[in-house]
Amino acid sequence: MDMATYSTFSAARTAYLSNADYADDGDLDKARDFRSACRALLLLMPAETSNDATATRMSPQLIEKQLATVDQFIGDRLPAVADAVGRTMLVNMEDFREI
């Protein structure tokens, strides 16, 4: 999913929890959704919330660490794509001459 899909903290939190097991499943699509949820949470997460009964402090550092971990997971599974793009060569056949 695209990060724009998560317009509320609740939706981003749900996606975060639903896709947190991406590494256990080895699922690249779940990893991408988890990454999008992490990014959304970093933007939407309040630093602190409270009401009459409770107070909660959020940890953006934990989300940032998990974002780095999922980025590494995705990067480790996509090097073949990056290598193929890096090795693509275009040849101009106009200058080709038979010897």
C-alpha positions as CSV (number, residue, x, y, z in Angstrom):
1,M,0.0,0.0,0.0
2,D,1.0,3.6,-0.6
3,M,1.6,5.8,2.4
4,A,-1.2,8.1,1.3
5,T,-3.6,5.3,2.1
6,Y,-3.0,5.8,5.8
7,S,-4.7,9.1,6.4
8,T,-5.3,8.5,10.1
9,F,-3.2,7.3,13.0
10,S,-5.5,4.4,13.5
11,A,-5.3,3.2,9.9
12,A,-1.5,3.4,10.0
13,R,-1.3,1.5,13.3
14,T,-3.6,-1.2,12.0
15,A,-1.4,-1.7,8.9
16,Y,1.7,-1.6,11.1
17,L,0.4,-4.4,13.3
18,S,-1.0,-6.4,10.3
19,N,2.3,-6.5,8.5
20,A,4.8,-6.6,11.4
21,D,5.5,-10.3,10.7
22,Y,6.9,-9.6,7.2
23,A,10.3,-11.1,8.1
24,D,8.7,-14.3,9.5
25,D,6.8,-14.8,6.3
26,G,9.7,-13.6,4.1
27,D,6.9,-11.5,2.3
28,L,8.2,-8.6,0.3
29,D,4.7,-7.1,-0.2
30,K,4.1,-7.2,3.5
31,A,7.5,-5.5,4.1
32,R,6.6,-2.7,1.7
33,D,3.2,-2.2,3.4
34,F,5.0,-2.2,6.8
35,R,7.5,0.4,5.5
36,S,4.6,2.6,4.4
37,A,2.9,2.2,7.7
38,C,6.1,3.1,9.6
39,R,6.5,6.3,7.5
40,A,2.8,7.2,8.1
41,L,3.2,6.6,11.8
42,L,6.2,8.9,12.0
43,L,4.1,11.7,10.4
44,L,0.9,11.0,12.3
45,M,2.1,9.9,15.7
46,P,1.7,12.4,18.5
47,A,4.7,12.7,20.8
48,E,2.4,12.3,23.8
49,T,-1.3,11.7,24.5
50,S,-3.3,11.9,27.7
51,N,-6.7,11.9,29.1
52,D,-8.1,12.0,32.7
53,A,-7.1,8.4,33.4
54,T,-3.9,7.7,31.4
55,A,-1.0,9.3,29.7
56,T,1.0,7.7,26.9
57,R,4.4,8.6,25.5
58,M,5.2,7.5,22.0
59,S,8.6,6.4,20.7
60,P,9.4,7.6,17.2
61,Q,12.9,6.3,17.6
62,L,11.5,2.7,17.8
63,I,9.6,3.3,14.5
64,E,12.7,4.8,12.9
65,K,14.7,1.8,13.9
66,Q,12.1,-0.6,12.5
67,L,12.0,1.5,9.3
68,A,15.7,1.0,8.8
69,T,15.3,-2.7,9.5
70,V,12.6,-3.1,6.9
71,D,14.5,-1.0,4.4
72,Q,17.4,-3.4,4.8
73,F,15.1,-6.4,4.4
74,I,13.7,-5.0,1.2
75,G,17.2,-4.0,-0.1
76,D,18.5,-7.5,0.6
77,R,15.8,-9.1,-1.5
78,L,16.0,-6.7,-4.5
79,P,19.7,-6.6,-5.5
80,A,19.0,-8.7,-8.6
81,V,16.7,-5.9,-9.9
82,A,19.3,-3.2,-9.0
83,D,22.1,-5.2,-10.6
84,A,20.1,-5.8,-13.8
85,V,19.4,-2.1,-14.1
86,G,23.0,-1.2,-13.4
87,R,24.3,-3.5,-16.1
88,T,22.0,-2.5,-18.9
89,M,24.0,-1.4,-21.8
90,L,22.8,0.4,-24.9
91,V,24.8,0.0,-28.1
92,N,24.7,2.3,-31.0
93,M,24.9,0.0,-34.1
94,E,25.4,2.9,-36.5
95,D,29.1,2.9,-35.8
96,F,29.4,-0.9,-36.2
97,R,31.6,-2.0,-39.0
98,E,32.5,-5.5,-40.0
99,I,36.2,-6.2,-40.1
